[in-house]
Amino acid sequence: MEKARIAIVILNWNGKRFLEQFLDGVKASCPPEAEVVVADNGSADGSVAYLKQQHPEVAVLEFRENLGFAGGYNAALDALDHEYCVLLNSDIEVEPHWIEPVIALMDTDEKIAACQPKILSWHDKARFEYAGAAGGYIDRFGYPFCRGRMLGNLEKDTGQYNDTREVFWATGACMFVRRIVFMELGGFDERFFAHMEEIDLCWRMHNRGYRVMVCPDAEVYHIGGGTLPKANPQKTFLNFRNSLWMLAKNLPAGKFYPTMIMRLILDEMAALRFLFVGQFRNCLAVGRAWWALMQKLREMRRESRALPVDLPRLIYKRSMVLGYYLKGRKSFPDLKW
């Protein structure tokens, strides 16, 4: 039997309910050149026993503790040797032939290091899902957005983003990566633990001359919030902290301090908004994120010394946040590039 060149890697942490719901569909959708691997992050809900009993043909990588999204996937891909790895959240429903179009696209160009399909909501399959939608971008201050998702505004999918194109980041919810490039770049930054690490990785890919794509010919359906609910203060902390760390690591010297001054103002506005709506712990989480930046700032700025002198061209050079709230630019075509 010919060795599989594609590994569908599902990172699991106490997600037995999602494995029961979606794993059969993932297995059924695999072409002959792909196999399913579950990397278990020290689950305590019987996930591993369930897999061994109900899905004995699925390879299981067992980690003794929760290594987080970053550490879990780094350990998993280090243990594999496939040409392509698909980093697939356990809370995703797939359809037949969601793999082949993406792999066919990546096969056309060795410089394509990562790619994602279209991400739609499992709860409303006519609408884009928050984590990725039709391809991700960031603005100059590090705030992420997507084609089909600007802040909390999720668009209906009417085919408006059905073009295959280069994007700034591909979602970690369903991220196809060329494994050799992933390993060359050191994988995800394990200091991040979870959230924003895929954007940091894609930024590093761009800095090395690689490309990141979205392939809307393939689509999947994501539940979202399967590990931490959207309003969870820890999730708020990780998103803000990791975004700040990403800027500290990847901004060229001449752009770092002007960018961070404006970012501080914007984050203060976000903290005040949390306070006004009664989310006191989320407000504190923003302050904790800045304190975490101060603790790591010198270390992370050292890592930026070999960077190109300018930002990657796919970073939006304006403020997406101010455009959204002050000018009503609530969809991707509204942006002034």
SEZA-251748 format. One line per field, with one value per residue (C-alpha): residue number from 0; residue in one letter; x, y, z. Coordinates in pm, 1 decimal, decimal comma. Example, Ala and Ser with C-alpha at 12.3 -4.5 7.8 and 13.67 -1.06 7.14 Angstrom:
! SEZA-251748
resi: (0 | 1)
resn: (A | S)
east: (1230,0 | 1367,0)
north: (-450,0 | -106,0)
up: (780,0 | 714,0)
! end
This chain:
! SEZA-251748
resi: (0 | 1 | 2 | 3 | 4 | 5 | 6 | 7 | 8 | 9 | 10 | 11 | 12 | 13 | 14 | 15 | 16 | 17 | 18 | 19 | 20 | 21 | 22 | 23 | 24 | 25 | 26 | 27 | 28 | 29 | 30 | 31 | 32 | 33 | 34 | 35 | 36 | 37 | 38 | 39 | 40 | 41 | 42 | 43 | 44 | 45 | 46 | 47 | 48 | 49 | 50 | 51 | 52 | 53 | 54 | 55 | 56 | 57 | 58 | 59 | 60 | 61 | 62 | 63 | 64 | 65 | 66 | 67 | 68 | 69 | 70 | 71 | 72 | 73 | 74 | 75 | 76 | 77 | 78 | 79 | 80 | 81 | 82 | 83 | 84 | 85 | 86 | 87 | 88 | 89 | 90 | 91 | 92 | 93 | 94 | 95 | 96 | 97 | 98 | 99 | 100 | 101 | 102 | 103 | 104 | 105 | 106 | 107 | 108 | 109 | 110 | 111 | 112 | 113 | 114 | 115 | 116 | 117 | 118 | 119 | 120 | 121 | 122 | 123 | 124 | 125 | 126 | 127 | 128 | 129 | 130 | 131 | 132 | 133 | 134 | 135 | 136 | 137 | 138 | 139 | 140 | 141 | 142 | 143 | 144 | 145 | 146 | 147 | 148 | 149 | 150 | 151 | 152 | 153 | 154 | 155 | 156 | 157 | 158 | 159 | 160 | 161 | 162 | 163 | 164 | 165 | 166 | 167 | 168 | 169 | 170 | 171 | 172 | 173 | 174 | 175 | 176 | 177 | 178 | 179 | 180 | 181 | 182 | 183 | 184 | 185 | 186 | 187 | 188 | 189 | 190 | 191 | 192 | 193 | 194 | 195 | 196 | 197 | 198 | 199 | 200 | 201 | 202 | 203 | 204 | 205 | 206 | 207 | 208 | 209 | 210 | 211 | 212 | 213 | 214 | 215 | 216 | 217 | 218 | 219 | 220 | 221 | 222 | 223 | 224 | 225 | 226 | 227 | 228 | 229 | 230 | 231 | 232 | 233 | 234 | 235 | 236 | 237 | 238 | 239 | 240 | 241 | 242 | 243 | 244 | 245 | 246 | 247 | 248 | 249 | 250 | 251 | 252 | 253 | 254 | 255 | 256 | 257 | 258 | 259 | 260 | 261 | 262 | 263 | 264 | 265 | 266 | 267 | 268 | 269 | 270 | 271 | 272 | 273 | 274 | 275 | 276 | 277 | 278 | 279 | 280 | 281 | 282 | 283 | 284 | 285 | 286 | 287 | 288 | 289 | 290 | 291 | 292 | 293 | 294 | 295 | 296 | 297 | 298 | 299 | 300 | 301 | 302 | 303 | 304 | 305 | 306 | 307 | 308 | 309 | 310 | 311 | 312 | 313 | 314 | 315 | 316 | 317 | 318 | 319 | 320 | 321 | 322 | 323 | 324 | 325 | 326 | 327 | 328 | 329 | 330 | 331 | 332 | 333 | 334 | 335 | 336)
resn: (M | E | K | A | R | I | A | I | V | I | L | N | W | N | G | K | R | F | L | E | Q | F | L | D | G | V | K | A | S | C | P | P | E | A | E | V | V | V | A | D | N | G | S | A | D | G | S | V | A | Y | L | K | Q | Q | H | P | E | V | A | V | L | E | F | R | E | N | L | G | F | A | G | G | Y | N | A | A | L | D | A | L | D | H | E | Y | C | V | L | L | N | S | D | I | E | V | E | P | H | W | I | E | P | V | I | A | L | M | D | T | D | E | K | I | A | A | C | Q | P | K | I | L | S | W | H | D | K | A | R | F | E | Y | A | G | A | A | G | G | Y | I | D | R | F | G | Y | P | F | C | R | G | R | M | L | G | N | L | E | K | D | T | G | Q | Y | N | D | T | R | E | V | F | W | A | T | G | A | C | M | F | V | R | R | I | V | F | M | E | L | G | G | F | D | E | R | F | F | A | H | M | E | E | I | D | L | C | W | R | M | H | N | R | G | Y | R | V | M | V | C | P | D | A | E | V | Y | H | I | G | G | G | T | L | P | K | A | N | P | Q | K | T | F | L | N | F | R | N | S | L | W | M | L | A | K | N | L | P | A | G | K | F | Y | P | T | M | I | M | R | L | I | L | D | E | M | A | A | L | R | F | L | F | V | G | Q | F | R | N | C | L | A | V | G | R | A | W | W | A | L | M | Q | K | L | R | E | M | R | R | E | S | R | A | L | P | V | D | L | P | R | L | I | Y | K | R | S | M | V | L | G | Y | Y | L | K | G | R | K | S | F | P | D | L | K | W)
east: (0,0 | 136,4 | 225,1 | -16,5 | 121,7 | -147,3 | -218,4 | -547,2 | -433,7 | -709,6 | -584,1 | -814,0 | -852,6 | -1158,7 | -1345,9 | -1493,0 | -1837,8 | -1697,7 | -1511,0 | -1835,6 | -2016,5 | -1769,6 | -1490,7 | -1687,6 | -1740,5 | -1373,3 | -1274,1 | -1529,2 | -1403,9 | -1038,0 | -894,9 | -660,9 | -353,6 | -470,9 | -498,4 | -646,6 | -431,9 | -568,6 | -322,8 | -463,1 | -361,7 | -396,4 | -776,2 | -959,4 | -1297,2 | -1229,6 | -1137,8 | -845,2 | -1037,7 | -1321,6 | -1084,4 | -914,7 | -1248,9 | -1455,6 | -1188,5 | -894,2 | -770,7 | -711,3 | -356,1 | -348,5 | -63,4 | -99,5 | 47,1 | 46,9 | -58,3 | -235,5 | 36,2 | -203,4 | -281,3 | 74,3 | 262,2 | 22,2 | 49,1 | 425,9 | 466,0 | 227,0 | 390,2 | 733,8 | 621,9 | 488,7 | 662,8 | 381,6 | 421,6 | 107,0 | -61,9 | -416,2 | -460,7 | -829,5 | -1031,6 | -1237,8 | -1554,6 | -1565,5 | -1803,7 | -1666,8 | -1822,4 | -1688,2 | -1400,7 | -1297,8 | -935,4 | -860,5 | -906,5 | -673,4 | -401,5 | -432,3 | -376,7 | -75,9 | 75,2 | 92,7 | 346,7 | 608,2 | 598,3 | 243,5 | 317,4 | -35,5 | -391,7 | -744,1 | -1086,9 | -1390,9 | -1504,7 | -1881,6 | -2084,1 | -2213,2 | -2503,7 | -2599,1 | -2444,2 | -2530,4 | -2312,5 | -1937,4 | -1780,4 | -1570,9 | -1247,1 | -1127,3 | -1430,4 | -1292,7 | -933,6 | -763,2 | -585,0 | -458,1 | -440,9 | -125,0 | -201,5 | -233,8 | -613,1 | -728,5 | -1024,5 | -1142,7 | -1319,0 | -1670,6 | -1598,3 | -1516,9 | -1502,6 | -1842,7 | -2009,2 | -2053,5 | -2174,2 | -2393,9 | -2212,4 | -2358,9 | -2051,6 | -1897,0 | -1562,5 | -1540,8 | -1211,5 | -894,9 | -642,6 | -344,3 | -430,5 | -228,3 | -327,0 | -502,9 | -718,3 | -585,2 | -931,2 | -860,5 | -509,1 | -332,7 | 44,3 | 344,2 | 509,2 | 870,5 | 809,0 | 627,1 | 929,7 | 1178,3 | 1010,5 | 998,8 | 624,0 | 393,3 | 533,8 | 461,2 | 473,0 | 136,6 | -26,5 | -349,9 | -495,9 | -318,7 | -31,2 | -143,8 | -129,3 | 220,2 | 326,4 | 180,7 | 359,9 | 686,2 | 599,8 | 555,8 | 887,3 | 1057,8 | 896,9 | 623,6 | 258,8 | -64,9 | -384,0 | -757,1 | -928,7 | -1307,2 | -1365,5 | -1347,7 | -1562,4 | -1614,4 | -1852,6 | -1713,2 | -1898,6 | -1645,7 | -1584,1 | -1537,1 | -1255,7 | -1311,9 | -1637,3 | -1608,3 | -1669,0 | -1428,2 | -1179,5 | -895,4 | -971,7 | -973,1 | -637,6 | -480,3 | -609,2 | -478,8 | -152,7 | -68,3 | -152,3 | 87,9 | 355,0 | 310,5 | 368,7 | 674,8 | 822,9 | 742,0 | 738,7 | 1051,9 | 1248,1 | 1133,2 | 766,4 | 748,9 | 710,6 | 476,9 | 257,5 | 250,0 | 156,2 | -155,4 | -223,3 | -217,0 | -481,7 | -701,0 | -666,3 | -757,1 | -1072,4 | -1146,9 | -1095,3 | -1332,2 | -1591,6 | -1569,3 | -1611,2 | -1916,8 | -2096,8 | -2021,5 | -1746,1 | -1502,1 | -1286,5 | -1248,0 | -1142,9 | -875,6 | -766,0 | -657,6 | -437,0 | -293,3 | -206,5 | -0,6 | 177,9 | 265,2 | 408,0 | 630,8 | 767,7 | 865,3 | 938,0 | 1318,6 | 1323,9 | 1080,3 | 1237,1 | 1564,9 | 1385,0 | 1289,7 | 1644,0 | 1671,2 | 1332,6 | 1273,0 | 1260,0 | 897,9 | 568,2 | 437,0 | 221,4 | -94,0 | -114,2 | -389,5 | -209,1 | -499,7 | -694,6 | -967,2 | -1114,4 | -1151,0 | -1286,6 | -1546,5 | -1670,9 | -1622,0 | -1679,7 | -1910,2 | -1668,0 | -1814,1 | -1725,0 | -1405,4 | -1499,7 | -1560,1 | -1191,6 | -972,9 | -649,5)
north: (0,0 | 339,5 | 570,9 | 859,1 | 1200,2 | 1391,1 | 1372,0 | 1510,6 | 1602,0 | 1662,0 | 1811,7 | 1698,3 | 1817,8 | 1679,5 | 1686,6 | 1337,4 | 1477,4 | 1634,3 | 1317,0 | 1123,6 | 1380,4 | 1453,7 | 1194,3 | 951,0 | 1227,2 | 1319,0 | 955,7 | 909,4 | 1219,9 | 1115,1 | 1044,4 | 740,9 | 961,8 | 1088,8 | 944,0 | 1068,3 | 1126,8 | 1239,6 | 1415,2 | 1404,3 | 1682,4 | 1489,3 | 1458,3 | 1340,0 | 1269,1 | 921,8 | 1045,0 | 806,7 | 501,7 | 595,0 | 624,4 | 292,0 | 114,5 | 279,0 | 394,5 | 152,3 | 239,0 | 603,0 | 678,8 | 836,7 | 1046,2 | 1069,7 | 1361,8 | 1343,4 | 1704,2 | 1984,7 | 2139,0 | 2396,8 | 2448,9 | 2555,7 | 2292,8 | 2014,4 | 2069,2 | 2120,0 | 1785,2 | 1614,9 | 1740,7 | 1662,7 | 1300,8 | 1280,1 | 1281,1 | 1355,9 | 1612,5 | 1798,3 | 1822,0 | 1950,2 | 2103,8 | 2039,9 | 2145,0 | 1867,4 | 2080,8 | 2093,5 | 1914,4 | 1835,1 | 1736,5 | 1506,7 | 1648,3 | 1926,7 | 1812,6 | 1763,1 | 2123,4 | 2264,4 | 2007,3 | 2056,6 | 2430,3 | 2381,8 | 2133,3 | 2409,5 | 2618,4 | 2510,0 | 2862,3 | 2807,3 | 2715,2 | 2732,3 | 2737,1 | 2726,3 | 2637,4 | 2858,0 | 2844,0 | 2857,0 | 2843,0 | 2504,2 | 2678,9 | 2875,0 | 2716,1 | 3012,0 | 3244,2 | 3277,1 | 3165,6 | 3391,8 | 3190,1 | 3232,6 | 3297,4 | 3339,2 | 3420,1 | 3632,5 | 3969,1 | 4204,7 | 4581,0 | 4776,2 | 4761,9 | 4384,3 | 4351,5 | 4052,8 | 4042,3 | 3826,0 | 3837,8 | 3772,0 | 3873,0 | 4218,4 | 4224,3 | 4080,1 | 4130,6 | 3792,9 | 3807,9 | 3564,5 | 3366,3 | 3466,7 | 3368,5 | 3714,3 | 3565,5 | 3264,2 | 3369,2 | 3180,7 | 3437,9 | 3509,8 | 3620,1 | 3722,8 | 3435,0 | 3102,2 | 2991,1 | 2744,3 | 2586,6 | 2421,3 | 2499,5 | 2306,2 | 2339,1 | 2217,8 | 2027,0 | 2093,5 | 2470,2 | 2440,6 | 2263,9 | 2500,5 | 2796,2 | 2621,4 | 2565,7 | 2762,5 | 2980,3 | 2772,4 | 3078,3 | 3174,8 | 2851,3 | 2922,6 | 3199,4 | 3407,7 | 3162,8 | 3081,7 | 3451,8 | 3478,8 | 3172,3 | 3310,6 | 3642,9 | 3450,7 | 3263,7 | 3592,9 | 3720,2 | 3414,4 | 3464,7 | 3201,4 | 3246,2 | 3183,4 | 3113,0 | 3062,1 | 2802,6 | 2861,1 | 2555,5 | 2367,2 | 2450,5 | 2322,8 | 2405,6 | 2518,6 | 2525,4 | 2759,7 | 2830,3 | 2461,6 | 2512,1 | 2860,9 | 3055,8 | 3383,4 | 3606,0 | 3414,5 | 3657,5 | 3409,7 | 3405,4 | 3787,3 | 3787,7 | 3538,5 | 3722,5 | 4061,7 | 3929,7 | 3715,8 | 3994,8 | 4224,0 | 3955,5 | 3900,2 | 4270,2 | 4273,3 | 3976,6 | 4080,2 | 4459,9 | 4615,7 | 4848,7 | 5172,8 | 5084,1 | 4930,6 | 5225,6 | 5439,8 | 5133,9 | 5042,9 | 5394,6 | 5385,3 | 5025,3 | 5128,6 | 5394,7 | 5145,8 | 4883,4 | 5140,3 | 5211,6 | 4837,7 | 4809,7 | 5100,8 | 4938,4 | 4618,0 | 4827,1 | 5012,4 | 4687,6 | 4538,1 | 4296,8 | 4392,9 | 4079,8 | 4130,2 | 4488,8 | 4362,2 | 4104,2 | 4383,6 | 4532,6 | 4190,7 | 4149,5 | 4469,8 | 4365,7 | 4034,4 | 4230,6 | 4436,0 | 4118,3 | 3971,2 | 4287,2 | 4274,7 | 3903,6 | 3941,2 | 4253,2 | 4061,2 | 3816,2 | 4098,3 | 4207,4 | 4007,1 | 4115,1 | 4291,4 | 4669,8 | 4697,6 | 4529,2 | 4246,7 | 4391,7 | 4210,0 | 4396,6 | 4659,1 | 4992,1 | 5167,5 | 5095,3 | 4841,8 | 4913,8 | 5289,4 | 5233,4 | 4995,0 | 5215,5 | 5564,4 | 5514,4 | 5212,1 | 4994,0 | 4661,8 | 4435,6 | 4359,5 | 4551,5 | 4864,5 | 4889,9 | 5148,1 | 4968,7)
up: (0,0 | -103,5 | 183,1 | 242,7 | 147,0 | 340,2 | 713,5 | 844,3 | 1196,0 | 1450,6 | 1775,8 | 2054,4 | 2410,3 | 2588,1 | 2258,1 | 2258,6 | 2173,6 | 1855,6 | 1759,6 | 1797,6 | 1585,2 | 1305,5 | 1281,0 | 1063,7 | 807,7 | 804,7 | 750,1 | 471,8 | 289,3 | 279,7 | -65,7 | -95,9 | -48,9 | 293,3 | 641,6 | 969,1 | 1277,2 | 1613,7 | 1844,0 | 2196,5 | 2434,9 | 2760,1 | 2747,3 | 3056,9 | 2895,6 | 2756,5 | 2408,8 | 2362,3 | 2482,2 | 2246,8 | 1951,3 | 2020,8 | 2056,0 | 1782,7 | 1535,3 | 1568,4 | 1218,1 | 1317,0 | 1431,8 | 1777,9 | 1915,6 | 2294,2 | 2489,5 | 2867,6 | 2919,3 | 2737,3 | 2521,1 | 2380,0 | 2014,4 | 1932,0 | 2129,1 | 2039,2 | 1667,1 | 1684,4 | 1859,6 | 1618,3 | 1298,3 | 1437,2 | 1473,7 | 1114,9 | 778,3 | 531,7 | 254,2 | 358,8 | 696,0 | 741,5 | 1086,0 | 1146,1 | 1449,4 | 1602,0 | 1583,1 | 1202,5 | 969,7 | 625,7 | 296,1 | 23,6 | -184,0 | 53,7 | 45,7 | -324,0 | -450,5 | -186,1 | -246,4 | -623,3 | -573,2 | -346,6 | -592,0 | -855,6 | -663,6 | -409,3 | -265,5 | -136,6 | 223,8 | 366,6 | 241,3 | 379,1 | 240,9 | 285,7 | 650,0 | 699,7 | 1019,2 | 1125,2 | 1298,1 | 982,8 | 677,0 | 455,0 | 664,4 | 709,8 | 1036,4 | 1255,0 | 1251,6 | 894,7 | 672,2 | 316,6 | 407,0 | 671,0 | 684,4 | 954,1 | 963,7 | 1043,2 | 1415,6 | 1428,5 | 1437,3 | 1231,6 | 993,9 | 707,8 | 378,8 | 507,7 | 870,4 | 1000,6 | 1381,0 | 1480,7 | 1142,5 | 971,6 | 612,8 | 428,5 | 161,4 | -173,3 | -373,1 | -332,1 | -222,1 | -450,5 | -608,6 | -523,4 | -405,4 | -187,7 | 167,2 | 470,3 | 698,5 | 683,1 | 972,1 | 1226,9 | 1233,7 | 897,8 | 783,4 | 508,6 | 550,9 | 358,0 | 639,2 | 534,8 | 549,2 | 881,4 | 1028,6 | 860,3 | 1034,6 | 1370,6 | 1361,0 | 1584,7 | 1861,0 | 2171,3 | 2394,3 | 2242,8 | 2371,8 | 2180,6 | 1957,7 | 1690,6 | 1646,3 | 1292,3 | 1200,0 | 1345,8 | 1147,2 | 824,0 | 881,5 | 913,9 | 593,0 | 408,8 | 547,1 | 392,7 | 52,2 | 82,3 | -11,0 | 180,5 | -13,3 | 21,9 | -196,3 | -193,2 | -415,5 | -84,9 | 216,1 | 569,9 | 855,6 | 1190,2 | 1521,4 | 1686,3 | 2054,8 | 2120,7 | 2372,5 | 2513,5 | 2470,9 | 2279,7 | 2586,2 | 2811,9 | 2976,3 | 2926,1 | 2553,6 | 2553,7 | 2729,7 | 2488,8 | 2181,6 | 2297,0 | 2442,2 | 2142,4 | 1899,8 | 2086,8 | 2095,0 | 1722,7 | 1654,3 | 1880,7 | 1692,9 | 1337,7 | 1306,9 | 1151,9 | 1377,5 | 1216,4 | 1246,8 | 1592,7 | 1829,2 | 1611,6 | 1562,7 | 1930,1 | 2043,4 | 1827,4 | 1926,0 | 2293,3 | 2226,9 | 2040,7 | 2313,2 | 2578,0 | 2379,7 | 2369,6 | 2745,2 | 2808,1 | 2586,2 | 2790,6 | 3106,4 | 2976,5 | 2891,3 | 3231,7 | 3123,1 | 3397,6 | 3371,1 | 2995,6 | 3065,8 | 3305,4 | 3048,2 | 2812,4 | 3084,7 | 3165,0 | 2796,9 | 2795,0 | 3114,3 | 2945,8 | 2651,6 | 2880,9 | 3036,6 | 2697,4 | 2498,8 | 2495,9 | 2414,6 | 2125,9 | 1977,2 | 1952,3 | 1725,9 | 1486,0 | 1399,3 | 1076,8 | 939,8 | 606,7 | 642,2 | 530,1 | 606,0 | 386,6 | 108,0 | 221,4 | 552,3 | 542,6 | 584,2 | 760,6 | 1079,9 | 1017,4 | 1363,0 | 1313,0 | 964,0 | 1102,4 | 1385,5 | 1240,6 | 868,5 | 855,9 | 661,5 | 770,7 | 479,2 | 291,2 | -27,7 | 182,8 | 275,0 | 103,5 | 22,3)
! end
